[in-house]
Structure formats: structure tokens, C-alpha cells
């Protein structure tokens, strides 16, 4: 363990030197290359081989020097990103941006990248970082959320009258799928001189129920980042709901889970607009409840209103009843071809292993 910590400290120092434009010796470059290849699953996920490692890291170091000042300023404005910035930039954000650039270059239209991540996984932050890096690389990038496609407030009130189980916005059925299809289709076909209105949603309106607000106008896009808590999730065999898995316990719980699973079929045309899918995967799905409690505690400590721990339990478990992570999100991680990249998210919100979807943890 001590030698591993020492090795990590050495690698961090090397990357920090590269960030400020210092040169490395051949021995130090070999250290970086060996460490990169040693993380086999990450290397495979990003397409790095023994034959390409030298040119890959040389290019990454140049990109690091170009973007580091802007990334550092961004992270200074976001206290939650103050730790391990240089390591995360080198090991995740930069190779991920290059991975996206390479895929955009392979097609003759904008690339639509799906990003699935629950609360606390950092999907919004990842999107903001990628937008910044890719724009510094000359790729116009826009970020869009599944939340932006919520039905309007009045529509959701009528929806709840029809189905009282839809207590909160979020589950399948609370989105305007036609708006989503029209928006993604327009973005995929967008010429640089053609503006398009991106829908936007303000969660604070109507005492937290939220409503749609004025759209954002964009003209031209090379890469579209489309994120959300169940982006890319597919319906599964309804037989899985017959065996109790907390909090899906009662007959009414199972009926709700079954109906939400069926409703996912309506979202498949939207998912078909994605060119690939990245899953931000907590090492334990139950961490989302812990993360939400921490966030609400911080809000209350600052004098802002926040939910109690008991209210959070009810709130989070409602969404687990709708789309249980073990039953509907885990298949994306373990089934070959269902997700392109998986990024494990640790209990402290930091990124862990990176690997291709469907790979076993070996």
C-alpha cells in the first residue's frame, strides 16, 4: 500500500510538471506510459495500446498544457472540484474528450453522446468540463438534459390527476417525447448557420414542481451531450419484478415498477438518436440516498430549506420503485453492447475504474 501511494504521488508530480510546460526525461515518460498501460481496462476503453501509448500521451500532454489554466479556473469556482483536479483531468477528462473528438471525426454530422447518471454521480459537472475542453479544442459542444424535456406544469398536473402515482416529475411518462425527438433530430442535422431553440426547464418554479422557461438559441454544434438519470435505459423482462427487491415489496409497488418499465418503450426512439452511451455507475446504488442527505444537510446548514432525512428516504425510494438501479441500470453496465463506456463513481463522488460496457471486473 505504501509503495502504491508513493507511486501515485510520483505520477501526480509528473503530470503537474507537464501542466505547467516542464519537460520530462525519457525515464519519466516511460513511467507515465507504463502506469497508463497497467490500468488495462481504462486503456482498452480509450483505445490505447502499447503501439500507440507514446503518441497518445505526447498529444495528451500538449492538450493538458492548453486547457489546464481554464480548467483550473473553472474548478476554483466550484468547491466540490478542488481535490484531485490534475489527476482527474489527466486520467479521465482529457482522454474522454479525445475519445469524443475521435468519434465526431468519424461521422459527417453532429455526434450525440448520451450520459446516464443519478444524483451525486457528477453528470452535470462532467458535461460542463467536457464542453469547456472540447470548445478549447475547436469543437462547438452543447449540453442538453432529459430534464429539459419535462412536460409543462399544467400538463403534469393533469397527468397526476389521471395517475396519482406520478407524485413527482422524473419517472417515465413525465416527459414530452415529441419535443425531445424534434430537438435531437434538429441538432443532428444542424448546419452551422441554422439556429435552433433548445428547451430549458427551471426546477425552482411552482414551489419546486418546475416548469419550462425560455429556450436557449444555439447555432451549429459538433457534439451534443445529452444527460439524464435514465438516459438510455431499456425495458427489461417484467418477470424480474415478481421477486421482492427493496423498496419494491408490495403488490402495488410491483404494479408501479411494471408500468414504468412498460413506459420505457416509448423512450426507445429517443435513445435511438444517441450515437453512444456513457454510464456513471455508483459502486453501490444506495449511495444516492447518502449523497442526497449530505446535500440537503448542507442546504439546511446554510439557512436554506431542505428535506429531512425521513423525507429523503421516501423521495429516493420513490424513484427506486419506478426504475430500480439493480434491475434497470445495472444491465446497461453488464450486458455487452448496451453501454459504450462505464465510469465507476466512488463514495466520495470521485471517478474510479473506467471500462467498456459488458466487461467483467477482472
Number of C-alpha atoms within 10 A of each C-alpha: 6 7 8 9 10 11 14 14 11 15 17 17 14 18 21 18 15 18 21 13 14 11 12 14 8 9 9 14 16 14 15 21 16 13 14 18 16 11 13 15 19 22 19 14 19 18 13 20 14 11 8 10 19 16 11 16 19 12 12 18 18 13 19 24 16 17 19 20 12 14 17 16 10 16 16 13 10 11 9 10 16 13 11 10 15 20 16 15 20 21 16 19 19 21 22 18 17 20 14 19 18 11 16 19 12 9 9 10 16 22 25 27 21 25 27 25 23 20 16 23 27 16 22 19 15 17 21 16 20 22 21 20 25 21 16 14 15 10 16 18 22 23 17 20 22 20 22 23 22 25 22 17 16 10 14 21 16 11 17 16 12 10 10 11 13 20 15 15 19 17 21 19 18 19 21 16 18 12 16 22 18 11 17 19 14 16 27 20 14 19 16 12 9 12 16 17 14 21 20 19 20 15 16 10 13 10 7 11 15 18 19 18 14 11 13 11 10 16 14 19 21 24 25 23 22 21 27 20 22 21 24 26 23 20 19 17 11 14 8 14 21 13 10 13 15 12 16 23 14 11 12 11 18 22 16 19 22 22 14 18 23 16 16 19 15 14 21 15 13 18 17 11 17 20 15 20 25 24 32 24 25 24 14 13 17 14 20 17 19 16 17 19 20 13 15 18 18 13 14 13 11 10 9 10 11 17 16 12 16 9 12 17 15 13 16 16 18 20 16 22 22 25 25 21 20 12 17 20 23 15 18 25 26 17 13 14 15 20 23 19 25 26 24 21 24 16 18 10 16 17 19 17 16 24 23 24 23 18 16 12 8 5
